[in-house]
Amino acid sequence: MPAFQHPLGALPSRFRRSRVLIVGCGDVGLRVARLLPARVRVLALTSTAGRCETLRGAGITPLMGNLDDPRTLARLAALGTRVAHLAPPPAHAGPAWWLDSRTRHLLQALRLRSLPQAVVYASTSGVYGDCQGARVNEGRPVQPHTPRAHRRVDAERRIRHFGRATGVRTSILRIPGIYAPDRVGGTPRERLRKGTPVLRAEDDVYTNHIHADDLARAVVAALWRGRPQRVYNVNDDTELKMGDYFDLAADLYGLPRPPRVSRDSAREQLPLMLLSFMGESRRLDNSRLKRELRGRLRYPTVASGLA
């Protein structure tokens, strides 16, 4: 499918009055900002003073504040006509380990004055849990298995409640593994060089991916086109098991294919975080992304994106 210059096509005059607030302006946030036309004012929340120069260099107005400290967020009220919430939940444990306090603090701040027109939240496809390789659309009930996924479910619930209670158009993007050759840690090259094993074919799991540029396009499209209180799977068209993905990458990079091991051997050799990704198998359906957001993938497969 041909690439497109801008995820929204011809931009209407009302963009001149638009202010996009990016919360969590890392790699994907910077890509979102680059997609927006010059007449859209872009602001970004940061808790690190050293990031301000980088943001200004990208044409973004930095705002100092910390999602973990709600007292620093009051100035966000009414600043953004559209809000992209790309910040991860806190990595805490404890009695309320399943709660995303950062999303709660942000939504409290947005309520203080005039409300934004739209809020887009970057969630994870991990909220579906292990689907045993089944094809998964947005109507499937969530079944989180990890603390990280539980916190994302809590954030999704808060976002949807905020939309219903205020009339703000909210969109939730469920995102799998993000990659891009120009993204730090955005390719499997380092893992291949280390010789990290993958599961043998009979134990392997389906994995899903999205190029960082296509994800940024989906965020922009959802800011203007997302339907009220709607969930979207944001993934490419690839259907590969994890081991086959690393084999493909190894062949593209001219590196040795990774060794294949049984699941029992993997438990002895691999860290818990990596094992958690090997314990969930699903094939995400991106039909709604294409139909409702009119998203056209510049990199429809990992083969085209990695190359």
N, C-alpha and C positions, 0 to 999 in steps of 0.2 A: 504494500500500500504506500502511495507517495507521502513524503513528509510534508508538513505544512509549516508556513512561516510563523503563524501565531495561533494559539489554541482557540481563539475567539473570532478569527477572521477579521473582517473590517470592524474597526473600533468606533462606536458611536460617540457623539459629542458629549454625552453625560460622563464619559471617562474623565473629562477635565475636572470634575468635582469629586473624583474618587480618591480616597486615601486608604491604602492597604497597610495594615499593621501585621507584621510577621513576628510571631512569638516562637522563639527557638530558631534563630536565623543562622543555621550552620550551612553545610554544603547544599542541601536541597533548598533552603530558604534563599540563598544567594542565586541559585538557578531560577527560582520563582521571580525574584526581583529583576533579573536580566530579561525575562519574558515580558515584563510590563512596559508599556510605552512611557516615554519621558513625561507626558502630561499627567500621569498617575503619580501622586506623591507616595513614596514608600517609607515606612517607619519600621523599626525593629527594636524589640526589647532585648537588652543584654544586661547581664549581671557582672560583666567583666569590663573594666575601663579600657583595658588593652585592646578590646575588640572594636572600640569606637572608630579608630582610624581606618581599619579595614572596611567597616560598614560605610563610612563617609566616602571612601574611595570607590565604592560600588554604587554611589548615588543614593544611599540610604541614610535617613535621619536616625541616629541612635537614641534610644531612651534607656536611661539607667533604671534598673529595677530587678527584683529577685522574686521569682514565683514561689519560693519558699518563705517569703516574708511579705504578707499581704499589705503591710503598711507602706511598702514601696510602690504599690501598683495603682494607687488612686488616680494618678495622672493619666492612666490609659483610658479612662472613661471618655467616650465621645471622640477620641482621636482618630480611630479607624472606622471608615464606613464599611470596610470588609476586613475580616480578621482570619489569618491563617495560623492555626495553633499547631505548630510542628514540634513542640517541646516534649521530650519523653517524660514519663511519670518518675517520681523519686524512686531510688533503688533501696528504699528502707525496708526493714523488717520490724516486727513488733506486733502489738495487739491489733493494730489497724493496717496490717501489711497489704491488704487488698485494696486500700483506698488511694486515689490519686488526689492528694491535697493540692497539687499545683493547678490542676484544672479547676478545682473548687475555688481557689483564690482568684484565678483569672476571671471566671464567670461572675464572681462577686464584684470585681472591679468594673466589669463591663456594664453592670446594672446601675452603677451610681449616677449616670447621666443619660443622655440620649443614646439609644441602643444602635449597634451596627445593623446593617442590612443583612449581612451573611457572616456565618462562622464556619470554617472548614477545619475539621480535626483529623490529624494524621494518626490513625490507630494501626493495629497490626493484624495480619491474618491469623496470628497465633490464638486469637480469641475463639476460633473454631475448634481448637484442640485436635486430637488425632481423629481423622475421618477415614482411616484405613484405605486411602487411595481413592475415595469417592470423589466425583465431581461436585463442587460446592458453589452454590449461589448465595446471594445475600439473605435469602429467606431461611437459611439453615440456622437453627438455634445455636447460640454460643455455648461452648463447653471448655472453658480455659483450664489448662493443666499446670501452668507455671505461675509463680507470683507476678511476674511481669505481665502476663496475659490477664490475670485477675484485675490488676490495676487499670489496664486498658479497658476492660469491660466496665469498671466503675466510671472511668472517664466518659465512655460512650453514653452511659446512662445519664450522667449529669448534662452532657451536651444536648441530648434529646429532650430532657426535661426543660432545660433552658429554652430551647426552641419552642416547645409547646406552650410554656408559661408566658413567653414574651412576644411570640410571633416572629422572632428572628429566624431566618431561613438557615438551618444548620445542615451540614453534610459531613458524613463520616467516611473516610477513606481507609479501607482495610488493605494494608500494604505488606507484601512479602519481602524477600531479600532484595535490597537495593544494591545495584552495582553500576560502575562506569569506569572506564580506563583512567580517567583523570580525577577519580575520587580516592581519597586516602583509604586504603584497604578495600578498594572497590572492585578488585578482581581476585580470582583464586590463585594468582601467580605465586605469592609467598607460601601459601599452604602447599602448593605442588612442589615447590623447591625444598620444603621441609620433609616431604614424603609422608605427610599425614595420611593414614589409611582411611578408606571409605568402606561401606558395607558391601558384602558380596551380594550378587543379584537377588538371591532368594530372600534376603533380609532387608533389601533396600527400600527406600521411601521416596515418594514423589515430592519434589520441591518446586517452588514457584519464585519468579523473579520479575523485577521491573528495572529498566534503565533509569538512572537518576533524572535525565532530561525528560523522559516521558512522564515520570512522576511529577515533576515540576509543572508540566503542561496540564496534567490532571488536576493539580491544586488550583491553577488559574481558572480552568474551565469550571470547576466546582464553585469557585468564588462568585461567578456570574451566572452559571447555568444549572447548578445543583438544585434538585427539587427539595421542597421543605422536608426536613427530618428524614433524609434519605441516606442509605448506606451504599457504598460502591466498592467492589473489589477492584484494585488497581494493580494489574499484573499483565504480563505480555502473553503471547500465544503459545509459548513453549510448554511442551509436556515431556519432561525428562525426570528420571529418577536421579537422586543426588550423585550416585557414582557415575552415571552416564554424563552428567553435567561436567564433572571434573575430568572425565576422559576427553570430552569435547574440548575443554579449555586446554588440557595438556597438549592435544594435537595441534591446536591453533598456535600455541606458544612454543612448540617444539621441545616440550619437556616430557620426562617420563610420566606415564600414567600412574596414578596412586595405587598402592597395594590394596587388595580387597581382603577383608577379614569378616569373621562371623560376628554376630551381635554380642555374644559372650566375650569374644576377644576385644571388641571395641570398648566394652565396659572396663576392661583392665588397662587399656592404653590411652583412652581419650578423656579430656576434662569433662566435668558435668555439664557445662554450658553447651559444648559441642554435642554431647550425647542427647541433650534435650531436643535439638533440632533433628536428630536421627530417630526420635521417638514419635514423630507426627508425620502423617502422610495424607496429602490432599491435592486435588487439582482444581484450582480456582477458575470459576467461570467469569469472564470479563465482558459478557454481553451487555450488561447495563452500562458499563463505562462507555462502550462504543455507541450504544443506542441513545442514551439520555444526555451524556456529556459530549457526544459527538467526538469522542477522543480517537484520533488516528495515531497509531504508534509509529514513531520514527524508527524504532528498533523492535520489530515484532517478535524477534527470537533472540535468545542469548548468543547464538552464533553471529548474528549481524551486529549485536551490541559489543561483544567482546573483540570482534575483528576491527 
